[in-house]
Amino acid sequence: MLTDEVLSFTHASSFTKILPLCGKTRMVLEGVLNHSYSDTLENIYINAQTQMLLLYSLDCMLGEKEIDVIGCKFLANEADREKIVKAREILIQHIGEPITIKELSRKVAINECYLKKGFKELFGTTVFDFYQSQRMEHAKYLLYEKGLSVTEVSMLLGYSSISHFSTAFKKHTGLKPCELLLR
């Protein structure tokens, strides 16, 4: 009987689709399993990695493009891919210490242009947008969960003024930092 097959999950059709793990997905999973973050940074890191897994899974499931194909030829080299991943980790580790592309490229020993192109290729966002997004997610956590003041958060995240922080926060979340505190 059809009802019995569906209830016992032996029906021929399924709501799931088995997807092969592409290179990007493997790298993200490896990062999740082998990270060394704790506390707030662990929360930010796991959140970011989960979003990347969702993105890559949807990409693969929709089949709009082959995600194993890497557009940047230098990323075919595993060592260069690891440098880009390392750059992303450095950004997360230094969430409160603004870092320039030049400094970041030196830390991972890769050309600035390759860093920017490779980052966009591997993670689907620019270095700046990723960093800014992570800073704002951390700001939300500090404001809402930890109850810190707007002044404290702006200083912790390395902003030169509260107004610069408030502008960036509103652009990212749609709310002023003080409005988040009232929720």
C-alpha positions as CSV (number, residue, x, y, z in Angstrom):
1,M,0.0,0.0,0.0
2,L,1.3,3.5,-0.9
3,T,0.6,4.9,2.6
4,D,2.7,2.2,4.2
5,E,5.6,2.8,1.8
6,V,5.6,6.5,2.5
7,L,5.3,6.1,6.3
8,S,8.1,3.6,6.3
9,F,10.3,5.8,4.0
10,T,10.7,3.1,1.4
11,H,8.8,4.9,-1.3
12,A,10.6,5.1,-4.6
13,S,10.7,8.9,-4.8
14,S,12.3,10.9,-2.1
15,F,12.4,14.4,-0.8
16,T,16.2,14.3,-0.5
17,K,18.8,14.5,-3.2
18,I,22.2,13.1,-2.6
19,L,24.8,15.6,-3.7
20,P,28.5,14.9,-4.2
21,L,30.8,17.0,-2.0
22,C,32.5,19.5,-4.2
23,G,36.0,20.9,-3.4
24,K,34.6,24.1,-1.8
25,T,32.2,22.1,0.5
26,R,35.0,19.8,1.5
27,M,37.2,22.8,2.5
28,V,34.4,24.3,4.6
29,L,33.6,21.0,6.3
30,E,37.3,20.5,7.0
31,G,37.5,23.9,8.5
32,V,34.5,23.3,10.8
33,L,36.0,20.0,12.0
34,N,39.5,21.4,12.6
35,H,39.0,24.9,13.9
36,S,40.6,26.1,17.1
37,Y,38.3,29.0,18.0
38,S,36.4,29.3,21.2
39,D,33.7,31.5,22.7
40,T,32.5,34.4,20.5
41,L,34.9,33.7,17.7
42,E,33.8,30.1,17.5
43,N,30.2,31.3,17.2
44,I,31.1,33.7,14.4
45,Y,33.2,31.1,12.6
46,I,30.5,28.3,12.8
47,N,27.9,30.8,11.6
48,A,29.9,31.8,8.6
49,Q,30.8,28.3,7.7
50,T,27.2,27.1,8.0
51,Q,26.2,29.9,5.6
52,M,28.9,28.8,3.2
53,L,27.7,25.2,3.4
54,L,24.2,26.2,2.6
55,L,25.3,28.4,-0.3
56,Y,27.5,25.6,-1.8
57,S,24.8,23.0,-1.3
58,L,22.1,25.1,-3.0
59,D,24.5,25.9,-5.8
60,C,25.2,22.2,-6.3
61,M,21.5,21.2,-6.0
62,L,20.3,23.8,-8.4
63,G,23.0,22.7,-10.9
64,E,23.2,26.2,-12.3
65,K,26.9,26.0,-12.5
66,E,29.6,23.5,-11.8
67,I,31.2,24.6,-8.6
68,D,34.2,22.5,-8.9
69,V,35.3,24.6,-11.8
70,I,37.6,27.3,-10.5
71,G,37.7,30.4,-12.7
72,C,41.0,31.7,-11.2
73,K,43.8,29.5,-12.6
74,F,46.1,30.1,-9.7
75,L,43.4,28.5,-7.4
76,A,44.0,25.2,-9.1
77,N,47.0,25.1,-6.8
78,E,46.0,23.8,-3.4
79,A,48.6,25.9,-1.6
80,D,47.1,29.0,-3.0
81,R,43.6,28.0,-2.0
82,E,44.9,27.4,1.5
83,K,46.3,30.9,1.6
84,I,42.9,32.3,0.7
85,V,41.3,30.2,3.4
86,K,44.0,31.3,5.9
87,A,43.2,34.9,5.0
88,R,39.6,34.4,5.9
89,E,40.6,32.9,9.2
90,I,42.9,35.9,9.9
91,L,40.0,38.2,9.2
92,I,37.8,36.4,11.8
93,Q,40.6,36.2,14.3
94,H,41.3,40.0,14.0
95,I,37.7,41.1,14.0
96,G,38.4,44.0,16.4
97,E,41.7,45.1,14.7
98,P,41.0,46.6,11.2
99,I,43.4,45.1,8.7
100,T,44.2,46.3,5.2
101,I,44.2,44.1,2.1
102,K,48.0,44.9,1.9
103,E,48.6,43.7,5.4
104,L,46.4,40.6,4.9
105,S,48.1,39.7,1.6
106,R,51.5,39.9,3.4
107,K,50.4,37.7,6.3
108,V,49.4,34.9,3.9
109,A,52.2,35.6,1.4
110,I,50.0,36.1,-1.7
111,N,49.7,39.0,-4.2
112,E,46.9,41.5,-3.3
113,C,45.2,41.0,-6.7
114,Y,45.2,37.2,-6.3
115,L,43.9,37.5,-2.7
116,K,41.0,39.7,-3.8
117,K,40.2,37.5,-6.9
118,G,40.7,34.2,-5.1
119,F,38.6,35.3,-2.1
120,K,35.7,36.3,-4.3
121,E,36.0,33.0,-6.3
122,L,36.2,30.8,-3.2
123,F,33.7,32.5,-0.9
124,G,31.4,34.5,-3.3
125,T,32.0,37.8,-1.6
126,T,34.7,40.5,-1.4
127,V,37.3,40.6,1.4
128,F,35.8,43.8,2.6
129,D,32.2,42.7,2.5
130,F,33.0,39.5,4.3
131,Y,35.0,41.3,7.0
132,Q,32.4,44.0,7.4
133,S,29.6,41.4,7.7
134,Q,31.5,39.4,10.3
135,R,32.2,42.6,12.3
136,M,28.5,43.5,12.3
137,E,27.4,40.0,13.3
138,H,29.8,40.2,16.2
139,A,28.5,43.7,17.0
140,K,25.0,42.3,17.2
141,Y,26.1,39.6,19.5
142,L,28.0,42.0,21.8
143,L,25.1,44.5,21.9
144,Y,22.2,42.0,22.2
145,E,23.6,39.0,24.0
146,K,26.3,40.5,26.1
147,G,24.6,43.9,26.8
148,L,27.6,46.0,26.0
149,S,27.1,49.7,25.2
150,V,27.3,51.1,21.7
151,T,30.5,53.0,22.7
152,E,32.1,49.8,24.1
153,V,31.2,47.8,21.0
154,S,32.5,50.5,18.6
155,M,35.8,50.6,20.5
156,L,36.1,46.8,20.6
157,L,35.6,46.5,16.9
158,G,38.2,49.2,16.1
159,Y,36.0,52.0,14.9
160,S,37.5,55.5,15.1
161,S,34.1,57.0,16.1
162,I,30.7,55.9,17.3
163,S,29.1,57.5,14.3
164,H,31.1,55.5,11.8
165,F,30.2,52.3,13.7
166,S,26.5,53.3,13.9
167,T,26.4,54.1,10.1
168,A,28.0,50.7,9.3
169,F,25.7,48.9,11.7
170,K,22.6,50.5,10.2
171,K,23.7,49.7,6.7
172,H,24.2,46.0,7.6
173,T,21.2,45.4,9.8
174,G,18.8,48.2,8.9
175,L,18.7,49.2,12.5
176,K,20.6,51.8,14.6
177,P,22.6,50.0,17.3
178,C,20.5,51.7,20.0
179,E,17.3,50.3,18.3
180,L,18.7,46.8,18.7
181,L,19.2,47.4,22.4
182,L,15.6,48.4,22.8
183,R,14.4,45.0,21.4
